Amino acid sequence: MPDVPTPSPTNPLLSPTMPQGRNLLSGKVVAISAAAGSGIGFATAQRCVAEGATVVVSDRHERRLAESADQLSEQAGAPVLGVPCDVTEQVSVDAFFDAVLSEHGVLDVFVNNAGLGGTANLVDMTDEQWQVVLDVTLNGTFRTNRRALQVMQGQGHGVIVNNASVLGWRAQQGQAHYAAAKAGVMALTRCAAVEAAEFGVRVNAVAPSLAMHANLAKVTSDDLLDQLTSREAYGRAAEPWEIATVIAMLASDYTTYLTGEVISVSSQRA
């Protein structure tokens, strides 16, 4: 295996600095699912605030959601609405979108970040293990995208960005359920984009390879993290904000001709 580079102040790709906002989303209302805690969802909310957006966040973990909304409110200098939402229940999904519209009257961007992983070889996987991952990761995307499209088609504009994964393309042991779900997210994104185009709505997805945050570290062994990190060209995992910047770009008016695409946010070696 090639030598893995070590972080160096002379190589900004190995030790990057979070860029300042450029008002890419100024004046837009952005709703984000699964945005509590330390992962990509919260980083996306922070980036959207930095880019001038009015943000609404949701999560099924109410305490963490309240804490995240408080942090975002401090960053924004104005109250940020946090709405509890369980993407496995359509009633909860509908209540989230209704809250966004009640508070702000419009939904310009929806970022679907909800997903659930796990590790089990297919030969040992139970129906429950399979179903819970599919219900959150794929069915949750279906439920939230359906509701977002209903709102946005009525408006005549809007952007959806789904969070997929490189495992929708690539194989990894113990990840049949998660990989299948994320491949489904990719296919759903492409089909939704074709259906939504005539209504002025764009639908795209990001596919991260490895983004390091506290929740991932809790459910992944150090050996596996080391193995996955060694496959990255930069010899490190992405920071969640590095995924969030790409999501913000897709949400912005810099990508008005881009729809039905899955953007790989990855430095993996071929």
C-alpha positions as CSV (number, residue, x, y, z in Angstrom):
1,M,0.0,0.0,0.0
2,P,1.3,3.5,-0.8
3,D,2.7,5.6,2.0
4,V,0.0,7.6,3.8
5,P,0.8,11.3,4.0
6,T,1.0,12.9,7.4
7,P,-0.5,16.3,8.2
8,S,1.7,19.2,7.4
9,P,1.3,23.0,7.7
10,T,2.9,23.2,4.2
11,N,0.1,21.2,2.6
12,P,-3.3,22.9,3.1
13,L,-5.1,19.8,1.9
14,L,-3.9,17.8,4.8
15,S,-4.8,20.4,7.4
16,P,-7.5,22.6,5.9
17,T,-9.1,25.7,7.4
18,M,-12.8,26.2,7.3
19,P,-13.6,28.9,4.7
20,Q,-15.6,32.0,5.6
21,G,-19.1,32.4,4.4
22,R,-19.8,34.1,1.1
23,N,-23.6,34.7,1.4
24,L,-24.3,31.9,-1.1
25,L,-27.6,31.2,0.6
26,S,-28.6,34.8,1.6
27,G,-32.3,35.2,1.9
28,K,-33.1,31.5,1.6
29,V,-34.9,29.3,4.1
30,V,-33.1,26.0,4.6
31,A,-34.5,23.0,6.6
32,I,-32.2,20.2,7.6
33,S,-33.1,16.8,9.0
34,A,-30.9,14.9,11.6
35,A,-29.1,18.1,12.4
36,A,-28.4,17.7,16.1
37,G,-25.0,16.7,17.5
38,S,-21.6,16.8,15.9
39,G,-22.1,15.2,12.5
40,I,-22.7,16.3,8.9
41,G,-26.2,17.6,9.6
42,F,-25.1,20.1,12.3
43,A,-22.1,21.1,10.3
44,T,-24.4,21.8,7.3
45,A,-26.7,23.9,9.5
46,Q,-23.6,25.9,10.7
47,R,-22.5,26.3,7.1
48,C,-25.9,27.5,5.9
49,V,-26.0,30.1,8.7
50,A,-22.6,31.2,7.7
51,E,-23.8,31.5,4.1
52,G,-26.7,33.8,5.2
53,A,-29.6,31.4,5.3
54,T,-32.4,31.2,7.7
55,V,-32.2,27.7,9.1
56,V,-34.7,25.3,10.7
57,V,-33.3,22.0,12.1
58,S,-34.9,18.8,13.1
59,D,-33.8,15.6,14.9
60,R,-35.4,12.8,16.9
61,H,-33.1,13.4,19.8
62,E,-34.9,16.3,21.5
63,R,-32.2,17.3,24.1
64,R,-29.4,17.4,21.5
65,L,-31.7,19.2,19.1
66,A,-32.4,21.9,21.7
67,E,-28.7,22.3,22.4
68,S,-27.9,22.5,18.7
69,A,-30.6,25.0,18.0
70,D,-29.2,27.2,20.8
71,Q,-25.7,27.0,19.4
72,L,-27.0,27.9,15.9
73,S,-29.1,30.8,17.3
74,E,-26.0,32.2,18.9
75,Q,-24.1,31.9,15.6
76,A,-26.9,33.4,13.6
77,G,-27.7,36.2,16.1
78,A,-31.4,35.3,15.9
79,P,-33.6,32.4,17.0
80,V,-33.2,29.2,15.1
81,L,-36.2,26.9,15.2
82,G,-35.6,23.3,16.2
83,V,-38.4,20.8,15.5
84,P,-38.4,17.2,16.7
85,C,-38.8,14.8,13.8
86,D,-38.7,11.0,13.4
87,V,-38.3,10.2,9.7
88,T,-39.8,6.8,10.2
89,E,-43.2,8.4,10.9
90,Q,-45.0,10.4,8.2
91,V,-47.0,12.3,10.7
92,S,-43.8,13.5,12.3
93,V,-42.3,14.4,8.9
94,D,-45.4,16.4,8.0
95,A,-45.3,18.3,11.3
96,F,-41.7,19.3,10.7
97,F,-42.5,20.7,7.2
98,D,-45.6,22.4,8.5
99,A,-43.6,24.1,11.3
100,V,-41.1,25.4,8.7
101,L,-44.0,26.9,6.6
102,S,-45.8,28.2,9.6
103,E,-42.7,30.0,10.8
104,H,-41.2,31.3,7.5
105,G,-43.9,30.8,4.8
106,V,-41.6,29.2,2.3
107,L,-39.1,26.4,2.0
108,D,-36.2,27.1,-0.4
109,V,-33.9,24.2,0.4
110,F,-34.3,20.9,2.2
111,V,-31.2,18.9,3.2
112,N,-32.0,15.3,4.0
113,N,-29.3,14.0,6.4
114,A,-31.2,11.3,8.3
115,G,-29.5,7.9,8.1
116,L,-28.7,4.9,10.3
117,G,-25.8,2.4,10.0
118,G,-24.7,-0.8,11.6
119,T,-22.4,-3.7,11.0
120,A,-23.4,-7.3,10.3
121,N,-22.5,-9.8,7.6
122,L,-25.4,-10.7,5.4
123,V,-25.3,-14.4,6.4
124,D,-25.9,-13.4,10.0
125,M,-28.1,-10.3,9.5
126,T,-31.6,-10.4,11.0
127,D,-34.8,-9.0,9.4
128,E,-34.9,-6.4,12.1
129,Q,-31.3,-5.2,11.4
130,W,-32.1,-5.0,7.7
131,Q,-35.4,-3.2,8.2
132,V,-34.4,-0.6,10.7
133,V,-31.5,0.6,8.5
134,L,-33.7,0.6,5.4
135,D,-36.6,2.4,7.2
136,V,-34.5,5.3,8.5
137,T,-32.0,5.6,5.6
138,L,-34.1,4.9,2.5
139,N,-37.7,5.1,3.5
140,G,-36.9,8.2,5.6
141,T,-35.5,9.8,2.4
142,F,-38.6,8.8,0.5
143,R,-40.9,10.3,3.2
144,T,-39.0,13.6,3.5
145,N,-38.4,14.1,-0.2
146,R,-42.0,13.4,-1.0
147,R,-43.2,16.1,1.5
148,A,-40.5,18.5,0.3
149,L,-41.5,18.1,-3.3
150,Q,-45.1,18.6,-2.5
151,V,-44.2,22.0,-0.9
152,M,-41.7,23.0,-3.6
153,Q,-43.7,22.1,-6.6
154,G,-46.5,24.3,-5.3
155,Q,-44.0,27.1,-4.9
156,G,-42.5,26.6,-8.3
157,H,-39.0,26.5,-6.9
158,G,-36.7,24.7,-4.4
159,V,-33.7,22.6,-3.9
160,I,-33.3,19.2,-2.3
161,V,-29.9,17.7,-1.3
162,N,-29.8,14.2,0.0
163,N,-26.9,12.6,1.9
164,A,-25.9,9.3,0.3
165,S,-22.5,7.5,0.6
166,V,-19.8,6.1,-1.5
167,L,-21.0,2.7,-0.2
168,G,-23.8,3.1,-2.7
169,W,-21.1,2.4,-5.3
170,R,-18.4,0.5,-3.4
171,A,-18.4,-2.7,-1.3
172,Q,-17.5,-3.0,2.3
173,Q,-17.9,-6.0,4.5
174,G,-20.8,-5.9,7.0
175,Q,-22.5,-3.1,5.2
176,A,-25.0,-4.8,2.9
177,H,-28.0,-3.1,4.5
178,Y,-26.5,0.4,4.6
179,A,-25.0,0.1,1.1
180,A,-28.3,-1.0,-0.3
181,A,-30.1,1.8,1.4
182,K,-27.6,4.4,0.2
183,A,-27.7,3.0,-3.4
184,G,-31.5,3.4,-3.1
185,V,-31.0,7.1,-2.0
186,M,-29.0,7.7,-5.1
187,A,-31.6,6.1,-7.4
188,L,-34.4,8.0,-5.7
189,T,-32.5,11.2,-6.1
190,R,-32.1,10.7,-9.9
191,C,-35.7,9.8,-10.4
192,A,-37.0,12.6,-8.2
193,A,-34.9,15.1,-10.1
194,V,-36.4,14.1,-13.5
195,E,-39.9,14.4,-12.0
196,A,-39.3,17.7,-10.3
197,A,-37.5,19.6,-13.1
198,E,-40.6,20.9,-14.8
199,F,-41.6,22.5,-11.5
200,G,-38.3,24.4,-11.1
201,V,-37.0,22.1,-8.4
202,R,-33.5,20.6,-8.3
203,V,-32.6,17.4,-6.5
204,N,-29.0,16.2,-6.0
205,A,-27.0,14.2,-3.5
206,V,-23.6,14.1,-1.9
207,A,-21.8,10.8,-1.3
208,P,-19.1,11.2,1.4
209,S,-16.5,8.5,1.9
210,L,-15.3,9.1,5.5
211,A,-16.3,12.0,7.7
212,M,-15.0,11.9,11.2
213,H,-17.3,12.9,14.1
214,A,-18.1,11.7,17.6
215,N,-21.0,9.5,16.7
216,L,-19.0,7.6,14.1
217,A,-16.2,7.0,16.5
218,K,-18.6,5.5,19.0
219,V,-20.0,2.9,16.6
220,T,-16.8,2.1,14.6
221,S,-13.7,0.2,15.8
222,D,-10.4,1.9,15.8
223,D,-9.0,-0.8,13.5
224,L,-11.7,-0.2,10.9
225,L,-11.3,3.6,11.1
226,D,-7.5,3.2,10.6
227,Q,-8.2,0.9,7.6
228,L,-10.7,3.3,6.0
229,T,-8.4,6.3,6.7
230,S,-5.5,4.6,5.0
231,R,-7.6,4.4,1.8
232,E,-7.9,8.2,1.6
233,A,-5.5,10.1,-0.6
234,Y,-4.9,12.7,2.1
235,G,-4.4,10.1,4.8
236,R,-7.2,11.5,6.9
237,A,-10.9,11.5,7.2
238,A,-12.9,14.5,6.0
239,E,-14.1,17.0,8.6
240,P,-17.9,17.3,8.6
241,W,-17.7,20.9,7.5
242,E,-15.9,19.7,4.3
243,I,-19.0,17.8,3.4
244,A,-21.2,20.7,4.4
245,T,-19.5,23.1,2.1
246,V,-20.4,20.9,-0.9
247,I,-24.0,20.6,0.3
248,A,-24.1,24.4,0.5
249,M,-22.8,24.7,-3.0
250,L,-25.5,22.3,-4.3
251,A,-28.1,24.3,-2.5
252,S,-26.9,27.6,-3.9
253,D,-27.5,29.4,-7.2
254,Y,-24.1,28.3,-8.4
255,T,-25.5,25.0,-9.5
256,T,-28.7,25.9,-11.3
257,Y,-28.0,23.5,-14.2
258,L,-27.1,20.6,-11.9
259,T,-29.9,18.1,-11.0
260,G,-30.1,14.3,-10.6
261,E,-26.4,14.1,-9.8
262,V,-24.6,12.4,-6.9
263,I,-21.4,14.2,-6.0
264,S,-18.7,12.1,-4.5
265,V,-17.1,14.0,-1.6
266,S,-14.1,11.7,-1.3
267,S,-10.3,11.5,-1.5
268,Q,-10.2,7.7,-1.8
269,R,-7.6,6.0,-3.9
270,A,-8.8,4.2,-7.0
